[in-house]
Amino acid sequence: MGRFYNLSNGDGGKFWFACQSTADMQMFGGREDGDMLRWQWNKEDDLEFVIKTLQECHLELKQLDTSYREVMRACNKPHPFPKTGSNEQRAQELTARIVLGMKIKKGLREEGYLTGEGEY
């Protein structure tokens, strides 16, 4: 269950079920391209913004006082997603966003230009 995304550098993944929207691609400056869910970044225009967004996500996660280990432990429970609005749910959203952002940052540093495609 879930929606997948692919990045042009061969990296890809799955949007985290119930806590990650495809809008996370835009959070990192990805621009939609056409009717499909396609995004594009280039190192010159977007890398600095991606890094800044990652720093903001890390800072907010730290302020929630929820460790990455606690978030991952919660994700392995039969019903991992607590009530909407809880610190744990927000921590999961941020962690999913950070994982995606790290892949985008890595791709931009290695390739200089990156495209992505995702499922609706």
N, CA, C and O of each residue as an XYZ file, in Angstrom:
480
protein
N       0.848     -1.169      0.000
C       0.000      0.000      0.000
C       0.896      1.234      0.000
O       1.956      1.231      0.625
N       0.493      2.246     -0.669
C       1.236      3.485     -0.698
C       1.562      3.905     -2.115
O       1.255      3.201     -3.077
N       2.179      5.042     -2.225
C       2.547      5.600     -3.518
C       4.054      5.695     -3.607
O       4.723      6.037     -2.632
N       4.579      5.394     -4.764
C       6.018      5.365     -4.963
C       6.493      6.599     -5.717
O       5.717      7.258     -6.411
N       7.781      6.902     -5.570
C       8.410      7.955     -6.362
C       9.766      7.453     -6.831
O      10.386      6.605     -6.189
N      10.210      7.983     -7.948
C      11.524      7.656     -8.507
C      12.258      8.950     -8.784
O      11.665      9.931     -9.232
N      13.547      8.946     -8.517
C      14.399     10.087     -8.832
C      15.339      9.681     -9.957
O      15.704      8.512    -10.076
N      15.727     10.637    -10.775
C      16.504     10.341    -11.972
C      17.895      9.769    -11.689
O      18.530      9.219    -12.589
N      18.372      9.894    -10.451
C      19.679      9.326    -10.119
C      19.561      7.857     -9.704
O      20.530      7.262     -9.234
N      18.375      7.279     -9.877
C      18.173      5.872     -9.544
C      17.665      5.659     -8.130
O      17.303      4.542     -7.760
N      17.637      6.717     -7.342
C      17.123      6.625     -5.973
C      15.606      6.778     -6.034
O      15.083      7.465     -6.911
N      14.944      6.174     -5.157
C      13.490      6.274     -5.119
C      12.993      5.817     -3.777
O      13.775      5.589     -2.854
N      11.721      5.688     -3.673
C      11.156      5.245     -2.414
C       9.654      5.270     -2.466
O       9.034      5.289     -3.529
N       9.098      5.268     -1.287
C       7.659      5.212     -1.128
C       7.254      6.345     -0.201
O       7.846      6.527      0.863
N       6.240      7.110     -0.606
C       5.714      8.115      0.302
C       5.151      7.373      1.516
O       4.437      6.383      1.362
N       5.468      7.845      2.707
C       5.054      7.150      3.920
C       3.540      7.188      4.046
O       2.936      8.261      4.043
N       2.932      6.020      4.156
C       1.483      5.897      4.247
C       0.946      6.655      5.458
O       1.467      6.529      6.566
N      -0.077      7.425      5.235
C      -0.833      8.148      6.267
C      -0.087      9.315      6.908
O      -0.632      9.978      7.791
N       1.143      9.578      6.486
C       1.813     10.728      7.100
C       2.636     11.543      6.116
O       3.281     12.508      6.527
N       2.641     11.190      4.821
C       3.442     11.962      3.877
C       2.658     12.203      2.594
O       2.150     11.274      1.966
N       2.579     13.452      2.234
C       1.894     13.863      1.015
C       2.904     14.026     -0.115
O       4.095     14.226      0.125
N       2.417     13.940     -1.345
C       3.281     14.228     -2.482
C       3.714     15.693     -2.474
O       4.663     16.060     -3.167
N       3.036     16.521     -1.709
C       3.419     17.934     -1.588
C       4.794     18.093     -0.951
O       5.388     19.168     -1.038
N       5.309     17.051     -0.314
C       6.660     17.131      0.248
C       7.698     17.411     -0.829
O       8.734     18.014     -0.547
N       7.435     16.983     -2.051
C       8.367     17.284     -3.146
C       8.479     18.800     -3.334
O       9.571     19.318     -3.564
N       7.355     19.507     -3.235
C       7.376     20.963     -3.362
C       8.025     21.623     -2.161
O       8.569     22.721     -2.276
N       7.974     20.963     -1.004
C       8.622     21.510      0.195
C      10.107     21.738     -0.060
O      10.718     22.631      0.527
N      10.678     20.923     -0.940
C      12.102     21.028     -1.247
C      12.348     21.769     -2.559
O      13.414     21.645     -3.161
N      11.363     22.530     -2.989
C      11.541     23.384     -4.155
C      11.279     22.704     -5.481
O      11.507     23.298     -6.535
N      10.805     21.473     -5.451
C      10.490     20.791     -6.705
C       9.351     21.505     -7.412
O       8.375     21.917     -6.786
N       9.486     21.644     -8.705
C       8.461     22.295     -9.492
C       7.710     21.234    -10.278
O       8.323     20.393    -10.935
N       6.374     21.271    -10.213
C       5.587     20.298    -10.965
C       5.783     20.525    -12.444
O       5.936     21.661    -12.895
N       5.779     19.452    -13.191
C       6.058     19.491    -14.621
C       4.958     18.718    -15.347
O       4.995     17.489    -15.400
N       3.994     19.423    -15.897
C       2.930     18.777    -16.663
C       1.810     18.232    -15.814
O       1.672     18.571    -14.639
N       0.994     17.362    -16.441
C      -0.193     16.831    -15.748
C       0.143     15.705    -14.790
O      -0.614     15.435    -13.858
N       1.268     15.049    -15.010
C       1.672     13.949    -14.143
C       2.398     14.529    -12.933
O       2.752     15.708    -12.912
N       2.610     13.702    -11.951
C       3.391     14.130    -10.804
C       4.869     13.989    -11.157
O       5.479     12.937    -10.959
N       5.415     15.055    -11.674
C       6.833     15.102    -12.035
C       7.431     16.357    -11.425
O       6.791     17.408    -11.381
N       8.677     16.232    -10.952
C       9.346     17.368    -10.336
C      10.736     17.491    -10.903
O      11.293     16.532    -11.439
N      11.291     18.678    -10.781
C      12.663     18.885    -11.241
C      13.385     19.864    -10.334
O      12.790     20.796     -9.794
N      14.687     19.630    -10.179
C      15.558     20.486     -9.378
C      16.860     20.645    -10.130
O      17.235     19.777    -10.919
N      17.551     21.743     -9.893
C      18.926     21.847    -10.371
C      19.769     22.421     -9.241
O      19.297     23.202     -8.415
N      21.017     22.012     -9.232
C      21.928     22.319     -8.128
C      22.051     23.826     -7.909
O      21.992     24.301     -6.775
N      22.219     24.559     -8.979
C      22.449     25.999     -8.874
C      21.275     26.734     -8.234
O      21.474     27.618     -7.400
N      20.059     26.373     -8.621
C      18.877     27.084     -8.120
C      18.295     26.501     -6.839
O      17.671     27.226     -6.064
N      18.488     25.201     -6.601
C      17.709     24.542     -5.557
C      18.481     23.947     -4.389
O      17.894     23.749     -3.325
N      19.765     23.654     -4.536
C      20.490     22.960     -3.473
C      20.466     23.736     -2.157
O      20.210     23.152     -1.103
N      20.723     25.016     -2.203
C      20.726     25.822     -0.980
C      19.364     25.783     -0.290
O      19.291     25.694      0.936
N      18.288     25.850     -1.070
C      16.940     25.801     -0.505
C      16.655     24.430      0.113
O      16.051     24.346      1.182
N      17.087     23.359     -0.553
C      16.896     22.005     -0.025
C      17.607     21.868      1.320
O      17.041     21.331      2.272
N      18.840     22.351      1.396
C      19.604     22.272      2.645
C      18.922     23.074      3.748
O      18.822     22.601      4.880
N      18.457     24.269      3.436
C      17.762     25.114      4.416
C      16.483     24.424      4.919
O      16.191     24.441      6.115
N      15.737     23.826      4.003
C      14.503     23.136      4.387
C      14.815     21.939      5.278
O      14.102     21.693      6.251
N      15.871     21.191      4.960
C      16.279     20.065      5.807
C      16.650     20.546      7.213
O      16.274     19.921      8.205
N      17.385     21.655      7.295
C      17.763     22.197      8.606
C      16.525     22.572      9.417
O      16.468     22.314     10.619
N      15.539     23.177      8.764
C      14.301     23.549      9.456
C      13.559     22.313      9.950
O      13.025     22.313     11.059
N      13.522     21.262      9.135
C      12.858     20.019      9.543
C      13.570     19.388     10.735
O      12.924     18.952     11.687
N      14.912     19.338     10.682
C      15.690     18.778     11.796
C      15.458     19.584     13.069
O      15.296     19.010     14.146
N      15.440     20.897     12.955
C      15.227     21.751     14.126
C      13.851     21.507     14.734
O      13.720     21.371     15.951
N      12.828     21.452     13.889
C      11.483     21.207     14.423
C      11.398     19.835     15.064
O      10.779     19.685     16.118
N      12.014     18.822     14.444
C      12.004     17.476     15.023
C      12.691     17.477     16.380
O      12.211     16.847     17.323
N      13.802     18.175     16.481
C      14.529     18.262     17.756
C      13.667     18.942     18.824
O      13.677     18.527     19.983
N      12.928     19.976     18.443
C      12.083     20.698     19.394
C      10.919     19.850     19.886
O      10.393     20.089     20.973
N      10.515     18.864     19.095
C       9.432     17.973     19.524
C       9.899     17.035     20.629
O       9.083     16.401     21.297
N      11.221     16.949     20.822
C      11.806     16.092     21.846
C      11.420     14.630     21.619
O      11.162     13.886     22.565
N      11.387     14.240     20.366
C      11.097     12.860     19.992
C      12.273     12.375     19.161
O      12.595     12.965     18.129
N      12.903     11.317     19.601
C      14.082     10.834     18.885
C      13.683     10.049     17.642
O      12.573      9.526     17.544
N      14.610      9.981     16.703
C      14.393      9.200     15.484
C      14.093      7.748     15.847
O      13.230      7.118     15.236
N      14.806      7.218     16.844
C      14.583      5.834     17.264
C      13.143      5.639     17.754
O      12.515      4.625     17.451
N      12.624      6.615     18.511
C      11.241      6.518     18.989
C      10.261      6.559     17.824
O       9.264      5.838     17.821
N      10.543      7.398     16.840
C       9.668      7.493     15.669
C       9.654      6.165     14.923
O       8.587      5.667     14.564
N      10.825      5.590     14.688
C      10.897      4.334     13.951
C      10.256      3.199     14.751
O       9.622      2.317     14.172
N      10.413      3.215     16.059
C       9.767      2.199     16.889
C       8.253      2.308     16.748
O       7.563      1.295     16.636
N       7.739      3.529     16.754
C       6.300      3.745     16.603
C       5.818      3.262     15.243
O       4.701      2.757     15.129
N       6.641      3.408     14.211
C       6.261      2.988     12.861
C       6.153      1.479     12.740
O       5.493      0.984     11.827
N       6.783      0.738     13.637
C       6.749     -0.719     13.573
C       5.630     -1.330     14.402
O       5.489     -2.552     14.444
N       4.829     -0.494     15.064
C       3.687     -0.998     15.821
C       2.553     -1.330     14.850
O       2.524     -0.806     13.737
N       1.617     -2.199     15.260
C       0.501     -2.544     14.369
C      -0.310     -1.322     13.925
O      -0.755     -1.268     12.779
N      -0.504     -0.360     14.795
C      -1.209      0.878     14.460
C      -0.278      2.025     14.817
O      -0.442      2.661     15.858
N       0.708      2.296     13.951
C       1.782      3.214     14.326
C       1.401      4.679     14.384
O       2.127      5.470     14.986
N       0.297      5.065     13.784
C       0.042      6.486     13.669
C      -0.926      6.965     14.740
O      -2.112      6.637     14.710
N      -0.413      7.739     15.682
C      -1.243      8.256     16.757
C      -2.249      9.275     16.234
O      -2.289      9.575     15.041
N      -3.039      9.788     17.127
C      -4.034     10.793     16.750
C      -3.371     11.965     16.035
O      -2.262     12.379     16.372
N      -4.075     12.481     15.047
C      -3.574     13.641     14.309
C      -3.311     14.777     15.282
O      -4.089     15.014     16.206
N      -2.218     15.468     15.069
C      -1.878     16.599     15.923
C      -0.928     16.241     17.046
O      -0.430     17.131     17.735
N      -0.664     14.950     17.248
C       0.231     14.556     18.324
C       1.674     14.784     17.907
O       1.984     14.867     16.718
N       2.551     14.884     18.896
C       3.983     15.041     18.613
C       4.522     13.862     17.813
O       5.361     14.039     16.930
N       4.041     12.657     18.122
C       4.544     11.475     17.420
C       4.183     11.524     15.945
O       5.014     11.209     15.094
N       2.953     11.915     15.633
C       2.560     11.996     14.223
C       3.383     13.067     13.512
O       3.855     12.845     12.397
N       3.556     14.212     14.140
C       4.347     15.275     13.505
C       5.789     14.813     13.323
O       6.414     15.118     12.307
N       6.320     14.085     14.294
C       7.684     13.570     14.179
C       7.790     12.603     13.006
O       8.794     12.612     12.293
N       6.784     11.777     12.795
C       6.791     10.855     11.661
C       6.736     11.620     10.335
O       7.435     11.274      9.382
N       5.902     12.656     10.283
C       5.819     13.478      9.070
C       7.173     14.113      8.765
O       7.626     14.104      7.620
N       7.807     14.657      9.783
C       9.103     15.311      9.593
C      10.180     14.313      9.201
O      11.017     14.601      8.346
N      10.160     13.145      9.821
C      11.158     12.123      9.506
C      11.009     11.670      8.055
O      12.009     11.511      7.355
N       9.781     11.462      7.596
C       9.538     11.092      6.204
C      10.040     12.188      5.268
O      10.643     11.901      4.234
N       9.793     13.424      5.630
C      10.232     14.567      4.819
C      11.763     14.631      4.773
O      12.345     14.912      3.725
N      12.404     14.371      5.908
C      13.873     14.406      5.973
C      14.470     13.316      5.095
O      15.444     13.561      4.384
N      13.902     12.116      5.133
C      14.399     11.014      4.303
C      14.329     11.406      2.830
O      15.289     11.199      2.088
N      13.210     11.964      2.405
C      13.055     12.410      1.024
C      14.039     13.530      0.697
O      14.688     13.504     -0.349
N      14.150     14.505      1.584
C      15.046     15.633      1.358
C      16.502     15.224      1.247
O      17.249     15.788      0.448
N      16.911     14.241      2.048
C      18.293     13.756      1.981
C      18.572     13.106      0.620
O      19.665     13.252      0.074
N      17.589     12.393      0.077
C      17.754     11.788     -1.243
C      17.869     12.870     -2.316
O      18.681     12.755     -3.234
N      17.062     13.913     -2.200
C      17.116     15.010     -3.174
C      18.463     15.715     -3.081
O      19.092     15.997     -4.101
N      18.908     16.002     -1.851
C      20.203     16.673     -1.656
C      21.341     15.839     -2.239
O      22.208     16.365     -2.936
N      21.335     14.554     -1.955
C      22.378     13.659     -2.468
C      22.380     13.670     -3.996
O      23.439     13.772     -4.615
N      21.213     13.568     -4.598
C      21.122     13.564     -6.051
C      21.627     14.858     -6.670
O      22.313     14.833     -7.693
N      21.292     15.989     -6.055
C      21.750     17.269     -6.575
C      23.255     17.406     -6.460
O      23.903     17.915     -7.376
N      23.820     16.960     -5.349
C      25.274     17.052     -5.168
C      26.013     16.159     -6.160
O      27.063     16.538     -6.679
N      25.467     14.981     -6.423
C      26.138     14.034     -7.305
C      25.890     14.309     -8.785
O      26.799     14.172     -9.604
N      24.669     14.694     -9.127
C      24.290     14.814    -10.529
C      24.194     16.266    -11.011
O      24.415     16.542    -12.190
N      23.871     17.183    -10.116
C      23.713     18.582    -10.505
C      22.313     18.919    -10.985
O      21.903     20.078    -10.926
N      21.584     17.937    -11.453
C      20.215     18.118    -11.934
C      19.452     16.854    -11.577
O      19.987     15.750    -11.680
N      18.211     17.011    -11.160
C      17.447     15.868    -10.689
C      16.005     16.020    -11.109
O      15.441     17.112    -11.038
N      15.414     14.945    -11.540
C      13.983     14.927    -11.804
C      13.368     13.824    -10.959
O      14.053     12.889    -10.543
N      12.091     13.941    -10.715
C      11.382     12.931     -9.947
C      10.002     12.708    -10.524
O       9.406     13.613    -11.109
N       9.504     11.510    -10.357
C       8.143     11.158    -10.767
C       7.487     10.454     -9.603
O       8.124      9.683     -8.885
N       6.203     10.725     -9.422
C       5.487     10.075     -8.333
C       4.091      9.680     -8.735
O       3.539     10.190     -9.710
N       3.527      8.766     -7.974
C       2.168      8.299     -8.207
C       1.187      9.209     -7.485
O       1.483      9.732     -6.411
N       0.023      9.392     -8.081
C      -1.037     10.170     -7.414
C      -1.540      9.410     -6.222
O      -2.433      9.883     -5.519
